[in-house]
């Protein structure tokens, strides 16, 4: 943009000058890597070793569940699909010895919906392989699908060789990638609801959800635990309080109670000292500006996504927004094309810069309209000098 028409407005008119936010240092967390983000804004509240590639154990099943959710939403499979259990997915497969299982049997048919619960609630390695084989034909092929989804989601430091997370040197994830994946899972509310179910019974064996924070914190409604000797104790959690949703990832804690304690520290810090506001929604009209040589004299602009901001608690009255619009815009206008930008600041610090897009297409005006506007624009610009 070479020229700008600037509109400045305060989103919330302050009754008085806000006091500086007092934000203590984040809590010390005992783990190999961790991160705390706001699920809506994506704001990273605190992190450490968030990009270190670590063994994820059963946190891998978050990707297996995500791929299944994606296929369900696309209509490629259905929860009622019957899956015939292979020897690879058999609970008695020697590679599963001592690990979490749904207890499915060779040759039996199990619905895909039941297997999904076996993956999420029972954390069954057998159920996970059955899902992988149903969706991709083999677990090796499914691992390739997992890696493709990881690339699409921007999980740049994750790599999968199996669907369940049993140790392999080429199988790894990071805390940041797990937070990214969790945000993606949240976009499938029907499937995400499985993560809050307290227990699941299959083959007359009742197993409780391994995420014990579901019983300790009413705001927690997901996601997943994981443990192997190599990975340590891991926990990915999503919690919502007063419309604010946080996602925390703790990897490599030293005990089951430890991963819960460290997660609670992170959630308490995020909810206590930060708040999230939705400033705009997709398609909201944020500006109406002059259009030259068009069939209309004005056209509307907005943003292409919901705009959320996570800021220190109590500072929302200090948020300011500036819309920089191209000074001269001539028809035709194309819906979805950028014609300016939105800049949001807090006490002088830039928080967000977002394109302003046309909310409508506008055709060029007729010959006399174009001629009249050309003359008017000429004299308008002449007067500016």
JOPE-V514011 format. One record per helix or strand. SS is the DSSP state (2 for helix, 1 for strand). FROM is the first residue (numbers start at 1). TO is the last residue. If there is no record, write none. Layout:
BEGIN
ss=SS from=FROM to=TO
ss=SS from=FROM to=TO
END
This chain:
BEGIN
ss=1 from=4 to=10
ss=1 from=33 to=38
ss=1 from=44 to=48
ss=1 from=54 to=54
ss=2 from=57 to=74
ss=1 from=82 to=84
ss=2 from=94 to=96
ss=1 from=109 to=111
ss=2 from=112 to=120
ss=2 from=125 to=136
ss=2 from=139 to=153
ss=1 from=159 to=159
ss=1 from=172 to=173
ss=2 from=175 to=185
ss=2 from=189 to=196
ss=1 from=199 to=202
ss=1 from=205 to=208
ss=2 from=213 to=216
ss=1 from=220 to=228
ss=1 from=232 to=241
ss=1 from=244 to=253
ss=2 from=256 to=273
ss=1 from=274 to=280
ss=1 from=287 to=290
ss=1 from=292 to=292
ss=1 from=294 to=294
ss=1 from=298 to=302
ss=1 from=307 to=312
ss=2 from=316 to=318
ss=1 from=319 to=326
ss=1 from=330 to=330
ss=1 from=333 to=333
ss=1 from=338 to=346
ss=1 from=349 to=358
ss=1 from=362 to=362
ss=1 from=364 to=364
ss=2 from=367 to=384
END
